Amino acid sequence: MNTARKTFAIAILATLATASSASAADTTVWVERSYDQTVTLGQNPATGKDMYPHQSVAIQYAVNCSESTLRLSAWRMFSGPRGEGILIWSGRHASGTGDAGYAAVTDEERGAISTACQATAAAR
């Protein structure tokens, strides 16, 4: 189990999503996590090698402000802290139009919703 201490910062990179995977009601927000040591997504059961060792990750959430929900949209994992170093893995969540969001559970998710919705309101 990874026990690295985590910090996160929220940055708005786009106020209104234009990606086809996000509905017109969604706002996107990037959240950066930085760890004090390298973390992994577990071990490959066949080889025993660590999978995707990284020290920071940028996560893009698609936020629906009217419903106060969010969903994972994209991610980028980096070998160093604060998005520095080698890009380890990046991807996008390919969802259908019926992909519902979920209510925030963590402080990071609540902060993403709050920041995205405040930026959207200020842009109006």
N, C-alpha and C positions, 0 to 999 in steps of 0.2 A: 504494500500500500504506500502511496506517495504521501509524505508528511511535510512537503516543502511549504514554507510560508508564502502566501499569495498576497499581492497587492493588485489593485486594478484602477484604471482611469477610464473615464468615458469621454469620447470625442465624437461630435457630430460631423460626419463627412458628407452627408447628403440629407437635405431636409425632406424631400419627397422622393420615394423610390420610383425608379423608372424600369427596373428589371422586370422581365416577364413573370418571374416567380412571385412577385409581390403584387398585392392588389392595390388599386388606386387609393385605398384608405390607409395604406401602410406608409410609415416613415422608417427609414433605416438609420441605425446608429451602430458605430463601431465601439467595442469595449476592448481595452488592452489589459491582459493579465501578465504580470511579470513575477517570476518565482525566484526565491533566493538560492535555489539549486536546480539541477536538471531533473525533470519529471518525465515519465513515459506513459503510454497508454496500455501498459502491461507487457507481457512477453509473448512472443510467437510460440505457440505450443509445439510446433515441429522442430524449431531450431533452438529455442530457449533464449534467443536474442531479444533485447529490449525493442519495443515498437515505438517509433516516432519520438525519440528523446528530444526534448525541447525545454527552453528556459523562459519563453514567453509565447503568448498566443494572442492574436487579434480575432475577435469574434464579431460578426455582423449579425445583428438582430433586426428582423422586420417587426415593427411595432404598430399595433392597431390601437390608436389613442381612444377611439370611441368605445372600444370594448375593454381597454386596459389589459391587452394580451400581447404576447410576443411569440416569435418563432425563430429558430436558427435559420440563418440565410447563407452565411459563408464563414470560412475560417482560414487563418494562416498561422502556422507554427514556425517559430524561429529558434535557432540554436543558442542565441544570446538573449540577454534581458532587453526589454523595451523595443522589441521588434528588430533587433540588430542581429548580425551574423547571417548564417546560411538559412534559406527558406527550406524547412524540413518537409512540410506538407501543406497544401492548400486545396480547398474544394468549395463547392457550392451545394446547397441542399436543393435537389430537384423535386419540387412538389407539384401536385395537382392543384387545381383551383379550389378544391374543397379542403385543403390542408388547414385545419383550424389551429389557432394559436392556443397558448396556455397561460394561465395566471402566473405572475411572478412569484417565485418562492424564495430566492436569495436576495441579499442586499444588492448584488451586482445587477440582477434582473430588474428589481424595483428602480434602481438608479437609471438603468437604460430606458425604461418606460417614462420615468419622470423627465429625464433630459430630452428625449426625443419629442415628447408631447409639448414641453415648454418651448422648444425651438420651433415646432410647427405652429404653435399659437402665436409666437412672436413674429413669425414670417407672414402671418395673415394681415 
